Amino acid sequence: MKVRASHILVSNEREANRIFDEIKKGKEFSEMAKRYSSCPSGKGGGDLGFFEKGQMVKEFEDAAFAMKDGEVSRPVKTQFGYHLIKVTGRK
């Protein structure tokens, strides 16, 4: 199975929680990614495309594969920083 996800990467948990709260209040995930993500994917709304197990760091992958389509994660810490993940599809 492959999962398609978008993410927002920031350097600290406090900022990740603030962005998460804004998304829960109705802000568009892709717009928040464009504005705040430090990952180059942010320019495209955070879209990472489809990936399968073994392609992402474990913490990110574990969270993404456990989520439902359309769900936005609470901050997930990896070696790169704090991610907000939104699963957008499966195949």
HTML snippet that shows the backbone in 3Dmol.js (N, CA, C, O; Angstrom):
<script src="https://3Dmol.org/build/3Dmol-min.js"></script>
<div id="view" style="width:600px;height:400px;position:relative"></div>
<script>
const pdb = `
ATOM      1  N   MET A   1       0.837  -1.187   0.000  1.00  0.00           N
ATOM      2  CA  MET A   1       0.000   0.000   0.000  1.00  0.00           C
ATOM      3  C   MET A   1       0.879   1.247   0.000  1.00  0.00           C
ATOM      4  O   MET A   1       1.944   1.276   0.616  1.00  0.00           O
ATOM      5  N   LYS A   2       0.411   2.275  -0.704  1.00  0.00           N
ATOM      6  CA  LYS A   2       1.074   3.580  -0.723  1.00  0.00           C
ATOM      7  C   LYS A   2       0.127   4.614  -0.126  1.00  0.00           C
ATOM      8  O   LYS A   2      -1.094   4.508  -0.240  1.00  0.00           O
ATOM      9  N   VAL A   3       0.716   5.601   0.504  1.00  0.00           N
ATOM     10  CA  VAL A   3      -0.037   6.700   1.104  1.00  0.00           C
ATOM     11  C   VAL A   3       0.432   7.989   0.430  1.00  0.00           C
ATOM     12  O   VAL A   3       1.617   8.156   0.141  1.00  0.00           O
ATOM     13  N   ARG A   4      -0.502   8.883   0.187  1.00  0.00           N
ATOM     14  CA  ARG A   4      -0.143  10.222  -0.288  1.00  0.00           C
ATOM     15  C   ARG A   4      -0.356  11.177   0.871  1.00  0.00           C
ATOM     16  O   ARG A   4      -1.399  11.155   1.524  1.00  0.00           O
ATOM     17  N   ALA A   5       0.635  12.011   1.120  1.00  0.00           N
ATOM     18  CA  ALA A   5       0.534  12.937   2.239  1.00  0.00           C
ATOM     19  C   ALA A   5       1.161  14.273   1.890  1.00  0.00           C
ATOM     20  O   ALA A   5       2.009  14.390   1.005  1.00  0.00           O
ATOM     21  N   SER A   6       0.708  15.264   2.621  1.00  0.00           N
ATOM     22  CA  SER A   6       1.315  16.591   2.610  1.00  0.00           C
ATOM     23  C   SER A   6       1.809  16.852   4.021  1.00  0.00           C
ATOM     24  O   SER A   6       1.325  16.252   4.981  1.00  0.00           O
ATOM     25  N   HIS A   7       2.775  17.754   4.140  1.00  0.00           N
ATOM     26  CA  HIS A   7       3.241  18.070   5.491  1.00  0.00           C
ATOM     27  C   HIS A   7       3.691  19.521   5.582  1.00  0.00           C
ATOM     28  O   HIS A   7       3.942  20.202   4.588  1.00  0.00           O
ATOM     29  N   ILE A   8       3.777  19.949   6.831  1.00  0.00           N
ATOM     30  CA  ILE A   8       4.332  21.251   7.179  1.00  0.00           C
ATOM     31  C   ILE A   8       5.463  20.959   8.154  1.00  0.00           C
ATOM     32  O   ILE A   8       5.245  20.321   9.184  1.00  0.00           O
ATOM     33  N   LEU A   9       6.657  21.416   7.840  1.00  0.00           N
ATOM     34  CA  LEU A   9       7.824  21.179   8.689  1.00  0.00           C
ATOM     35  C   LEU A   9       8.267  22.492   9.326  1.00  0.00           C
ATOM     36  O   LEU A   9       8.512  23.485   8.642  1.00  0.00           O
ATOM     37  N   VAL A  10       8.362  22.471  10.658  1.00  0.00           N
ATOM     38  CA  VAL A  10       8.856  23.635  11.403  1.00  0.00           C
ATOM     39  C   VAL A  10       9.882  23.157  12.429  1.00  0.00           C
ATOM     40  O   VAL A  10       9.993  21.960  12.695  1.00  0.00           O
ATOM     41  N   SER A  11      10.622  24.089  12.996  1.00  0.00           N
ATOM     42  CA  SER A  11      11.735  23.713  13.867  1.00  0.00           C
ATOM     43  C   SER A  11      11.366  23.450  15.318  1.00  0.00           C
ATOM     44  O   SER A  11      12.129  22.806  16.038  1.00  0.00           O
ATOM     45  N   ASN A  12      10.200  23.941  15.766  1.00  0.00           N
ATOM     46  CA  ASN A  12       9.890  23.725  17.181  1.00  0.00           C
ATOM     47  C   ASN A  12       8.425  23.339  17.392  1.00  0.00           C
ATOM     48  O   ASN A  12       7.550  23.650  16.584  1.00  0.00           O
ATOM     49  N   GLU A  13       8.199  22.663  18.489  1.00  0.00           N
ATOM     50  CA  GLU A  13       6.880  22.117  18.794  1.00  0.00           C
ATOM     51  C   GLU A  13       5.848  23.211  19.047  1.00  0.00           C
ATOM     52  O   GLU A  13       4.679  23.061  18.690  1.00  0.00           O
ATOM     53  N   ARG A  14       6.272  24.286  19.649  1.00  0.00           N
ATOM     54  CA  ARG A  14       5.341  25.386  19.943  1.00  0.00           C
ATOM     55  C   ARG A  14       4.744  25.955  18.653  1.00  0.00           C
ATOM     56  O   ARG A  14       3.535  26.170  18.562  1.00  0.00           O
ATOM     57  N   GLU A  15       5.594  26.193  17.668  1.00  0.00           N
ATOM     58  CA  GLU A  15       5.106  26.702  16.386  1.00  0.00           C
ATOM     59  C   GLU A  15       4.206  25.672  15.706  1.00  0.00           C
ATOM     60  O   GLU A  15       3.174  26.025  15.134  1.00  0.00           O
ATOM     61  N   ALA A  16       4.597  24.399  15.768  1.00  0.00           N
ATOM     62  CA  ALA A  16       3.775  23.341  15.166  1.00  0.00           C
ATOM     63  C   ALA A  16       2.389  23.300  15.802  1.00  0.00           C
ATOM     64  O   ALA A  16       1.389  23.160  15.097  1.00  0.00           O
ATOM     65  N   ASN A  17       2.319  23.420  17.113  1.00  0.00           N
ATOM     66  CA  ASN A  17       1.020  23.416  17.801  1.00  0.00           C
ATOM     67  C   ASN A  17       0.180  24.635  17.431  1.00  0.00           C
ATOM     68  O   ASN A  17      -1.039  24.526  17.296  1.00  0.00           O
ATOM     69  N   ARG A  18       0.809  25.781  17.268  1.00  0.00           N
ATOM     70  CA  ARG A  18       0.097  26.996  16.881  1.00  0.00           C
ATOM     71  C   ARG A  18      -0.508  26.827  15.480  1.00  0.00           C
ATOM     72  O   ARG A  18      -1.663  27.188  15.253  1.00  0.00           O
ATOM     73  N   ILE A  19       0.266  26.285  14.559  1.00  0.00           N
ATOM     74  CA  ILE A  19      -0.218  26.064  13.196  1.00  0.00           C
ATOM     75  C   ILE A  19      -1.334  25.019  13.197  1.00  0.00           C
ATOM     76  O   ILE A  19      -2.338  25.178  12.503  1.00  0.00           O
ATOM     77  N   PHE A  20      -1.155  23.948  13.981  1.00  0.00           N
ATOM     78  CA  PHE A  20      -2.193  22.915  14.107  1.00  0.00           C
ATOM     79  C   PHE A  20      -3.507  23.541  14.560  1.00  0.00           C
ATOM     80  O   PHE A  20      -4.565  23.240  14.008  1.00  0.00           O
ATOM     81  N   ASP A  21      -3.440  24.410  15.563  1.00  0.00           N
ATOM     82  CA  ASP A  21      -4.649  25.073  16.073  1.00  0.00           C
ATOM     83  C   ASP A  21      -5.319  25.923  14.994  1.00  0.00           C
ATOM     84  O   ASP A  21      -6.546  25.944  14.895  1.00  0.00           O
ATOM     85  N   GLU A  22      -4.525  26.619  14.190  1.00  0.00           N
ATOM     86  CA  GLU A  22      -5.084  27.450  13.116  1.00  0.00           C
ATOM     87  C   GLU A  22      -5.781  26.581  12.066  1.00  0.00           C
ATOM     88  O   GLU A  22      -6.843  26.943  11.561  1.00  0.00           O
ATOM     89  N   ILE A  23      -5.186  25.445  11.745  1.00  0.00           N
ATOM     90  CA  ILE A  23      -5.801  24.526  10.775  1.00  0.00           C
ATOM     91  C   ILE A  23      -7.116  23.992  11.334  1.00  0.00           C
ATOM     92  O   ILE A  23      -8.106  23.904  10.607  1.00  0.00           O
ATOM     93  N   LYS A  24      -7.135  23.640  12.602  1.00  0.00           N
ATOM     94  CA  LYS A  24      -8.364  23.130  13.215  1.00  0.00           C
ATOM     95  C   LYS A  24      -9.465  24.189  13.233  1.00  0.00           C
ATOM     96  O   LYS A  24     -10.651  23.858  13.246  1.00  0.00           O
ATOM     97  N   LYS A  25      -9.070  25.456  13.234  1.00  0.00           N
ATOM     98  CA  LYS A  25     -10.049  26.547  13.214  1.00  0.00           C
ATOM     99  C   LYS A  25     -10.500  26.884  11.801  1.00  0.00           C
ATOM    100  O   LYS A  25     -11.325  27.778  11.614  1.00  0.00           O
ATOM    101  N   GLY A  26      -9.965  26.173  10.792  1.00  0.00           N
ATOM    102  CA  GLY A  26     -10.443  26.361   9.438  1.00  0.00           C
ATOM    103  C   GLY A  26      -9.439  26.869   8.418  1.00  0.00           C
ATOM    104  O   GLY A  26      -9.775  26.990   7.240  1.00  0.00           O
ATOM    105  N   LYS A  27      -8.213  27.171   8.837  1.00  0.00           N
ATOM    106  CA  LYS A  27      -7.211  27.611   7.865  1.00  0.00           C
ATOM    107  C   LYS A  27      -6.878  26.447   6.931  1.00  0.00           C
ATOM    108  O   LYS A  27      -6.851  25.293   7.359  1.00  0.00           O
ATOM    109  N   GLU A  28      -6.629  26.746   5.670  1.00  0.00           N
ATOM    110  CA  GLU A  28      -6.328  25.744   4.659  1.00  0.00           C
ATOM    111  C   GLU A  28      -4.913  25.189   4.859  1.00  0.00           C
ATOM    112  O   GLU A  28      -3.950  25.952   4.945  1.00  0.00           O
ATOM    113  N   PHE A  29      -4.792  23.857   4.931  1.00  0.00           N
ATOM    114  CA  PHE A  29      -3.507  23.196   5.170  1.00  0.00           C
ATOM    115  C   PHE A  29      -2.463  23.638   4.147  1.00  0.00           C
ATOM    116  O   PHE A  29      -1.347  24.001   4.518  1.00  0.00           O
ATOM    117  N   SER A  30      -2.820  23.607   2.863  1.00  0.00           N
ATOM    118  CA  SER A  30      -1.838  23.920   1.822  1.00  0.00           C
ATOM    119  C   SER A  30      -1.349  25.370   1.920  1.00  0.00           C
ATOM    120  O   SER A  30      -0.179  25.650   1.658  1.00  0.00           O
ATOM    121  N   GLU A  31      -2.230  26.273   2.290  1.00  0.00           N
ATOM    122  CA  GLU A  31      -1.820  27.667   2.453  1.00  0.00           C
ATOM    123  C   GLU A  31      -0.879  27.831   3.647  1.00  0.00           C
ATOM    124  O   GLU A  31       0.074  28.609   3.598  1.00  0.00           O
ATOM    125  N   MET A  32      -1.156  27.101   4.701  1.00  0.00           N
ATOM    126  CA  MET A  32      -0.281  27.159   5.882  1.00  0.00           C
ATOM    127  C   MET A  32       1.089  26.557   5.555  1.00  0.00           C
ATOM    128  O   MET A  32       2.113  27.037   6.042  1.00  0.00           O
ATOM    129  N   ALA A  33       1.104  25.509   4.731  1.00  0.00           N
ATOM    130  CA  ALA A  33       2.377  24.914   4.310  1.00  0.00           C
ATOM    131  C   ALA A  33       3.191  25.921   3.503  1.00  0.00           C
ATOM    132  O   ALA A  33       4.395  26.063   3.717  1.00  0.00           O
ATOM    133  N   LYS A  34       2.536  26.619   2.577  1.00  0.00           N
ATOM    134  CA  LYS A  34       3.231  27.613   1.766  1.00  0.00           C
ATOM    135  C   LYS A  34       3.815  28.721   2.635  1.00  0.00           C
ATOM    136  O   LYS A  34       4.907  29.224   2.368  1.00  0.00           O
ATOM    137  N   ARG A  35       3.085  29.089   3.662  1.00  0.00           N
ATOM    138  CA  ARG A  35       3.502  30.208   4.515  1.00  0.00           C
ATOM    139  C   ARG A  35       4.580  29.813   5.533  1.00  0.00           C
ATOM    140  O   ARG A  35       5.509  30.583   5.777  1.00  0.00           O
ATOM    141  N   TYR A  36       4.461  28.607   6.135  1.00  0.00           N
ATOM    142  CA  TYR A  36       5.304  28.291   7.287  1.00  0.00           C
ATOM    143  C   TYR A  36       6.306  27.151   7.116  1.00  0.00           C
ATOM    144  O   TYR A  36       7.286  27.098   7.858  1.00  0.00           O
ATOM    145  N   SER A  37       6.099  26.244   6.171  1.00  0.00           N
ATOM    146  CA  SER A  37       6.958  25.056   6.099  1.00  0.00           C
ATOM    147  C   SER A  37       8.377  25.412   5.660  1.00  0.00           C
ATOM    148  O   SER A  37       8.573  26.192   4.728  1.00  0.00           O
ATOM    149  N   SER A  38       9.360  24.832   6.339  1.00  0.00           N
ATOM    150  CA  SER A  38      10.764  25.034   5.970  1.00  0.00           C
ATOM    151  C   SER A  38      11.218  24.018   4.927  1.00  0.00           C
ATOM    152  O   SER A  38      12.337  24.114   4.423  1.00  0.00           O
ATOM    153  N   CYS A  39      10.374  23.051   4.597  1.00  0.00           N
ATOM    154  CA  CYS A  39      10.686  22.048   3.579  1.00  0.00           C
ATOM    155  C   CYS A  39      10.409  22.640   2.193  1.00  0.00           C
ATOM    156  O   CYS A  39       9.439  23.379   2.027  1.00  0.00           O
ATOM    157  N   PRO A  40      11.242  22.331   1.202  1.00  0.00           N
ATOM    158  CA  PRO A  40      10.974  22.811  -0.163  1.00  0.00           C
ATOM    159  C   PRO A  40       9.578  22.425  -0.681  1.00  0.00           C
ATOM    160  O   PRO A  40       9.029  23.117  -1.538  1.00  0.00           O
ATOM    161  N   SER A  41       9.005  21.336  -0.171  1.00  0.00           N
ATOM    162  CA  SER A  41       7.661  20.926  -0.598  1.00  0.00           C
ATOM    163  C   SER A  41       6.596  21.952  -0.190  1.00  0.00           C
ATOM    164  O   SER A  41       5.494  21.950  -0.738  1.00  0.00           O
ATOM    165  N   GLY A  42       6.914  22.813   0.753  1.00  0.00           N
ATOM    166  CA  GLY A  42       5.971  23.824   1.214  1.00  0.00           C
ATOM    167  C   GLY A  42       5.485  24.722   0.084  1.00  0.00           C
ATOM    168  O   GLY A  42       4.330  25.147   0.076  1.00  0.00           O
ATOM    169  N   LYS A  43       6.372  25.011  -0.876  1.00  0.00           N
ATOM    170  CA  LYS A  43       5.994  25.868  -2.003  1.00  0.00           C
ATOM    171  C   LYS A  43       4.844  25.283  -2.804  1.00  0.00           C
ATOM    172  O   LYS A  43       4.073  26.017  -3.422  1.00  0.00           O
ATOM    173  N   GLY A  44       4.730  23.955  -2.793  1.00  0.00           N
ATOM    174  CA  GLY A  44       3.649  23.269  -3.488  1.00  0.00           C
ATOM    175  C   GLY A  44       2.530  22.855  -2.560  1.00  0.00           C
ATOM    176  O   GLY A  44       1.776  21.931  -2.868  1.00  0.00           O
ATOM    177  N   GLY A  45       2.411  23.526  -1.424  1.00  0.00           N
ATOM    178  CA  GLY A  45       1.369  23.208  -0.461  1.00  0.00           C
ATOM    179  C   GLY A  45       1.708  22.032   0.437  1.00  0.00           C
ATOM    180  O   GLY A  45       0.841  21.528   1.151  1.00  0.00           O
ATOM    181  N   GLY A  46       2.954  21.590   0.412  1.00  0.00           N
ATOM    182  CA  GLY A  46       3.414  20.517   1.296  1.00  0.00           C
ATOM    183  C   GLY A  46       3.266  19.116   0.726  1.00  0.00           C
ATOM    184  O   GLY A  46       3.593  18.142   1.404  1.00  0.00           O
ATOM    185  N   ASP A  47       2.776  18.991  -0.515  1.00  0.00           N
ATOM    186  CA  ASP A  47       2.522  17.673  -1.094  1.00  0.00           C
ATOM    187  C   ASP A  47       3.811  16.886  -1.288  1.00  0.00           C
ATOM    188  O   ASP A  47       4.764  17.369  -1.898  1.00  0.00           O
ATOM    189  N   LEU A  48       3.825  15.663  -0.757  1.00  0.00           N
ATOM    190  CA  LEU A  48       4.971  14.765  -0.899  1.00  0.00           C
ATOM    191  C   LEU A  48       4.713  13.658  -1.911  1.00  0.00           C
ATOM    192  O   LEU A  48       5.600  12.851  -2.187  1.00  0.00           O
ATOM    193  N   GLY A  49       3.512  13.612  -2.462  1.00  0.00           N
ATOM    194  CA  GLY A  49       3.170  12.541  -3.386  1.00  0.00           C
ATOM    195  C   GLY A  49       2.938  11.227  -2.656  1.00  0.00           C
ATOM    196  O   GLY A  49       2.788  11.198  -1.434  1.00  0.00           O
ATOM    197  N   PHE A  50       2.910  10.137  -3.421  1.00  0.00           N
ATOM    198  CA  PHE A  50       2.705   8.806  -2.845  1.00  0.00           C
ATOM    199  C   PHE A  50       4.035   8.219  -2.397  1.00  0.00           C
ATOM    200  O   PHE A  50       5.062   8.416  -3.046  1.00  0.00           O
ATOM    201  N   PHE A  51       4.006   7.499  -1.288  1.00  0.00           N
ATOM    202  CA  PHE A  51       5.196   6.788  -0.803  1.00  0.00           C
ATOM    203  C   PHE A  51       4.756   5.505  -0.120  1.00  0.00           C
ATOM    204  O   PHE A  51       3.615   5.377   0.325  1.00  0.00           O
ATOM    205  N   GLU A  52       5.674   4.570  -0.046  1.00  0.00           N
ATOM    206  CA  GLU A  52       5.383   3.312   0.635  1.00  0.00           C
ATOM    207  C   GLU A  52       6.292   3.184   1.841  1.00  0.00           C
ATOM    208  O   GLU A  52       7.200   3.989   2.045  1.00  0.00           O
ATOM    209  N   LYS A  53       6.032   2.160   2.634  1.00  0.00           N
ATOM    210  CA  LYS A  53       6.847   1.952   3.836  1.00  0.00           C
ATOM    211  C   LYS A  53       8.303   1.777   3.434  1.00  0.00           C
ATOM    212  O   LYS A  53       8.626   1.109   2.451  1.00  0.00           O
ATOM    213  N   GLY A  54       9.168   2.397   4.223  1.00  0.00           N
ATOM    214  CA  GLY A  54      10.597   2.319   3.965  1.00  0.00           C
ATOM    215  C   GLY A  54      11.153   3.527   3.228  1.00  0.00           C
ATOM    216  O   GLY A  54      12.365   3.628   3.039  1.00  0.00           O
ATOM    217  N   GLN A  55      10.293   4.441   2.813  1.00  0.00           N
ATOM    218  CA  GLN A  55      10.760   5.612   2.060  1.00  0.00           C
ATOM    219  C   GLN A  55      10.905   6.872   2.910  1.00  0.00           C
ATOM    220  O   GLN A  55      11.617   7.799   2.525  1.00  0.00           O
ATOM    221  N   MET A  56      10.244   6.910   4.049  1.00  0.00           N
ATOM    222  CA  MET A  56      10.293   8.083   4.931  1.00  0.00           C
ATOM    223  C   MET A  56      10.906   7.682   6.266  1.00  0.00           C
ATOM    224  O   MET A  56      11.028   6.494   6.566  1.00  0.00           O
ATOM    225  N   VAL A  57      11.292   8.675   7.068  1.00  0.00           N
ATOM    226  CA  VAL A  57      11.803   8.346   8.400  1.00  0.00           C
ATOM    227  C   VAL A  57      10.683   7.686   9.205  1.00  0.00           C
ATOM    228  O   VAL A  57       9.504   7.974   9.001  1.00  0.00           O
ATOM    229  N   LYS A  58      11.066   6.808  10.113  1.00  0.00           N
ATOM    230  CA  LYS A  58      10.120   5.943  10.812  1.00  0.00           C
ATOM    231  C   LYS A  58       8.986   6.693  11.504  1.00  0.00           C
ATOM    232  O   LYS A  58       7.826   6.306  11.364  1.00  0.00           O
ATOM    233  N   GLU A  59       9.289   7.746  12.240  1.00  0.00           N
ATOM    234  CA  GLU A  59       8.257   8.469  12.984  1.00  0.00           C
ATOM    235  C   GLU A  59       7.206   9.052  12.041  1.00  0.00           C
ATOM    236  O   GLU A  59       6.007   8.993  12.313  1.00  0.00           O
ATOM    237  N   PHE A  60       7.670   9.608  10.943  1.00  0.00           N
ATOM    238  CA  PHE A  60       6.765  10.194   9.950  1.00  0.00           C
ATOM    239  C   PHE A  60       5.917   9.101   9.309  1.00  0.00           C
ATOM    240  O   PHE A  60       4.695   9.217   9.210  1.00  0.00           O
ATOM    241  N   GLU A  61       6.575   8.064   8.885  1.00  0.00           N
ATOM    242  CA  GLU A  61       5.899   6.947   8.223  1.00  0.00           C
ATOM    243  C   GLU A  61       4.867   6.284   9.136  1.00  0.00           C
ATOM    244  O   GLU A  61       3.742   6.019   8.712  1.00  0.00           O
ATOM    245  N   ASP A  62       5.243   6.019  10.373  1.00  0.00           N
ATOM    246  CA  ASP A  62       4.314   5.386  11.326  1.00  0.00           C
ATOM    247  C   ASP A  62       3.047   6.222  11.481  1.00  0.00           C
ATOM    248  O   ASP A  62       1.937   5.691  11.486  1.00  0.00           O
ATOM    249  N   ALA A  63       3.227   7.532  11.609  1.00  0.00           N
ATOM    250  CA  ALA A  63       2.069   8.413  11.769  1.00  0.00           C
ATOM    251  C   ALA A  63       1.209   8.417  10.506  1.00  0.00           C
ATOM    252  O   ALA A  63      -0.011   8.273  10.587  1.00  0.00           O
ATOM    253  N   ALA A  64       1.829   8.579   9.355  1.00  0.00           N
ATOM    254  CA  ALA A  64       1.076   8.695   8.102  1.00  0.00           C
ATOM    255  C   ALA A  64       0.282   7.423   7.805  1.00  0.00           C
ATOM    256  O   ALA A  64      -0.876   7.503   7.395  1.00  0.00           O
ATOM    257  N   PHE A  65       0.881   6.263   8.005  1.00  0.00           N
ATOM    258  CA  PHE A  65       0.183   5.013   7.680  1.00  0.00           C
ATOM    259  C   PHE A  65      -0.919   4.686   8.684  1.00  0.00           C
ATOM    260  O   PHE A  65      -1.796   3.874   8.392  1.00  0.00           O
ATOM    261  N   ALA A  66      -0.885   5.307   9.861  1.00  0.00           N
ATOM    262  CA  ALA A  66      -1.914   5.059  10.880  1.00  0.00           C
ATOM    263  C   ALA A  66      -3.103   6.014  10.750  1.00  0.00           C
ATOM    264  O   ALA A  66      -4.125   5.821  11.408  1.00  0.00           O
ATOM    265  N   MET A  67      -2.977   7.030   9.913  1.00  0.00           N
ATOM    266  CA  MET A  67      -4.004   8.065   9.807  1.00  0.00           C
ATOM    267  C   MET A  67      -5.064   7.720   8.777  1.00  0.00           C
ATOM    268  O   MET A  67      -4.859   6.878   7.903  1.00  0.00           O
ATOM    269  N   LYS A  68      -6.217   8.400   8.903  1.00  0.00           N
ATOM    270  CA  LYS A  68      -7.295   8.290   7.931  1.00  0.00           C
ATOM    271  C   LYS A  68      -7.115   9.378   6.873  1.00  0.00           C
ATOM    272  O   LYS A  68      -6.477  10.401   7.126  1.00  0.00           O
ATOM    273  N   ASP A  69      -7.677   9.152   5.696  1.00  0.00           N
ATOM    274  CA  ASP A  69      -7.635  10.167   4.645  1.00  0.00           C
ATOM    275  C   ASP A  69      -8.284  11.457   5.145  1.00  0.00           C
ATOM    276  O   ASP A  69      -9.357  11.434   5.748  1.00  0.00           O
ATOM    277  N   GLY A  70      -7.619  12.573   4.888  1.00  0.00           N
ATOM    278  CA  GLY A  70      -8.139  13.874   5.281  1.00  0.00           C
ATOM    279  C   GLY A  70      -7.761  14.303   6.690  1.00  0.00           C
ATOM    280  O   GLY A  70      -7.945  15.464   7.056  1.00  0.00           O
ATOM    281  N   GLU A  71      -7.243  13.391   7.471  1.00  0.00           N
ATOM    282  CA  GLU A  71      -6.887  13.687   8.860  1.00  0.00           C
ATOM    283  C   GLU A  71      -5.579  14.488   8.915  1.00  0.00           C
ATOM    284  O   GLU A  71      -4.681  14.282   8.099  1.00  0.00           O
ATOM    285  N   VAL A  72      -5.486  15.393   9.879  1.00  0.00           N
ATOM    286  CA  VAL A  72      -4.263  16.164  10.128  1.00  0.00           C
ATOM    287  C   VAL A  72      -3.711  15.728  11.475  1.00  0.00           C
ATOM    288  O   VAL A  72      -4.429  15.706  12.475  1.00  0.00           O
ATOM    289  N   SER A  73      -2.432  15.382  11.491  1.00  0.00           N
ATOM    290  CA  SER A  73      -1.798  14.898  12.727  1.00  0.00           C
ATOM    291  C   SER A  73      -1.465  16.045  13.667  1.00  0.00           C
ATOM    292  O   SER A  73      -1.326  17.197  13.255  1.00  0.00           O
ATOM    293  N   ARG A  74      -1.344  15.704  14.915  1.00  0.00           N
ATOM    294  CA  ARG A  74      -0.690  16.589  15.866  1.00  0.00           C
ATOM    295  C   ARG A  74       0.795  16.578  15.492  1.00  0.00           C
ATOM    296  O   ARG A  74       1.191  15.750  14.672  1.00  0.00           O
ATOM    297  N   PRO A  75       1.630  17.451  16.049  1.00  0.00           N
ATOM    298  CA  PRO A  75       3.043  17.480  15.668  1.00  0.00           C
ATOM    299  C   PRO A  75       3.743  16.132  15.871  1.00  0.00           C
ATOM    300  O   PRO A  75       3.599  15.481  16.906  1.00  0.00           O
ATOM    301  N   VAL A  76       4.503  15.739  14.847  1.00  0.00           N
ATOM    302  CA  VAL A  76       5.290  14.504  14.869  1.00  0.00           C
ATOM    303  C   VAL A  76       6.750  14.914  14.808  1.00  0.00           C
ATOM    304  O   VAL A  76       7.179  15.576  13.863  1.00  0.00           O
ATOM    305  N   LYS A  77       7.521  14.511  15.832  1.00  0.00           N
ATOM    306  CA  LYS A  77       8.931  14.892  15.899  1.00  0.00           C
ATOM    307  C   LYS A  77       9.788  13.879  15.150  1.00  0.00           C
ATOM    308  O   LYS A  77       9.659  12.671  15.349  1.00  0.00           O
ATOM    309  N   THR A  78      10.676  14.394  14.276  1.00  0.00           N
ATOM    310  CA  THR A  78      11.676  13.569  13.605  1.00  0.00           C
ATOM    311  C   THR A  78      13.015  14.284  13.717  1.00  0.00           C
ATOM    312  O   THR A  78      13.115  15.345  14.334  1.00  0.00           O
ATOM    313  N   GLN A  79      14.031  13.700  13.122  1.00  0.00           N
ATOM    314  CA  GLN A  79      15.358  14.326  13.137  1.00  0.00           C
ATOM    315  C   GLN A  79      15.371  15.654  12.384  1.00  0.00           C
ATOM    316  O   GLN A  79      16.301  16.444  12.544  1.00  0.00           O
ATOM    317  N   PHE A  80      14.346  15.909  11.565  1.00  0.00           N
ATOM    318  CA  PHE A  80      14.291  17.128  10.767  1.00  0.00           C
ATOM    319  C   PHE A  80      13.561  18.274  11.457  1.00  0.00           C
ATOM    320  O   PHE A  80      13.723  19.433  11.074  1.00  0.00           O
ATOM    321  N   GLY A  81      12.759  17.957  12.474  1.00  0.00           N
ATOM    322  CA  GLY A  81      11.972  18.960  13.173  1.00  0.00           C
ATOM    323  C   GLY A  81      10.598  18.406  13.494  1.00  0.00           C
ATOM    324  O   GLY A  81      10.448  17.214  13.760  1.00  0.00           O
ATOM    325  N   TYR A  82       9.597  19.269  13.469  1.00  0.00           N
ATOM    326  CA  TYR A  82       8.223  18.885  13.814  1.00  0.00           C
ATOM    327  C   TYR A  82       7.345  18.995  12.569  1.00  0.00           C
ATOM    328  O   TYR A  82       7.313  20.027  11.898  1.00  0.00           O
ATOM    329  N   HIS A  83       6.641  17.912  12.280  1.00  0.00           N
ATOM    330  CA  HIS A  83       5.796  17.830  11.092  1.00  0.00           C
ATOM    331  C   HIS A  83       4.324  17.824  11.477  1.00  0.00           C
ATOM    332  O   HIS A  83       3.937  17.185  12.456  1.00  0.00           O
ATOM    333  N   LEU A  84       3.517  18.525  10.720  1.00  0.00           N
ATOM    334  CA  LEU A  84       2.079  18.317  10.706  1.00  0.00           C
ATOM    335  C   LEU A  84       1.818  17.565   9.418  1.00  0.00           C
ATOM    336  O   LEU A  84       2.246  17.999   8.348  1.00  0.00           O
ATOM    337  N   ILE A  85       1.131  16.456   9.504  1.00  0.00           N
ATOM    338  CA  ILE A  85       0.921  15.582   8.349  1.00  0.00           C
ATOM    339  C   ILE A  85      -0.560  15.531   8.018  1.00  0.00           C
ATOM    340  O   ILE A  85      -1.409  15.430   8.904  1.00  0.00           O
ATOM    341  N   LYS A  86      -0.854  15.603   6.727  1.00  0.00           N
ATOM    342  CA  LYS A  86      -2.225  15.417   6.254  1.00  0.00           C
ATOM    343  C   LYS A  86      -2.211  14.329   5.191  1.00  0.00           C
ATOM    344  O   LYS A  86      -1.571  14.480   4.151  1.00  0.00           O
ATOM    345  N   VAL A  87      -2.915  13.237   5.452  1.00  0.00           N
ATOM    346  CA  VAL A  87      -3.015  12.154   4.486  1.00  0.00           C
ATOM    347  C   VAL A  87      -4.088  12.538   3.463  1.00  0.00           C
ATOM    348  O   VAL A  87      -5.205  12.908   3.822  1.00  0.00           O
ATOM    349  N   THR A  88      -3.719  12.441   2.174  1.00  0.00           N
ATOM    350  CA  THR A  88      -4.627  12.882   1.116  1.00  0.00           C
ATOM    351  C   THR A  88      -5.033  11.764   0.160  1.00  0.00           C
ATOM    352  O   THR A  88      -5.803  11.999  -0.771  1.00  0.00           O
ATOM    353  N   GLY A  89      -4.525  10.551   0.379  1.00  0.00           N
ATOM    354  CA  GLY A  89      -4.943   9.445  -0.479  1.00  0.00           C
ATOM    355  C   GLY A  89      -4.189   8.167  -0.187  1.00  0.00           C
ATOM    356  O   GLY A  89      -3.195   8.158   0.540  1.00  0.00           O
ATOM    357  N   ARG A  90      -4.691   7.071  -0.779  1.00  0.00           N
ATOM    358  CA  ARG A  90      -4.073   5.748  -0.651  1.00  0.00           C
ATOM    359  C   ARG A  90      -4.259   4.987  -1.937  1.00  0.00           C
ATOM    360  O   ARG A  90      -5.231   5.188  -2.665  1.00  0.00           O
ATOM    361  N   LYS A  91      -3.300   4.096  -2.212  1.00  0.00           N
ATOM    362  CA  LYS A  91      -3.488   3.169  -3.323  1.00  0.00           C
ATOM    363  C   LYS A  91      -2.635   1.933  -3.105  1.00  0.00           C
ATOM    364  O   LYS A  91      -2.647   1.021  -3.931  1.00  0.00           O
TER     365      LYS A  91
END
`;
const viewer = $3Dmol.createViewer("view");
viewer.addModel(pdb, "pdb");
viewer.setStyle({}, {cartoon: {color: "spectrum"}});
viewer.zoomTo();
viewer.render();
</script>
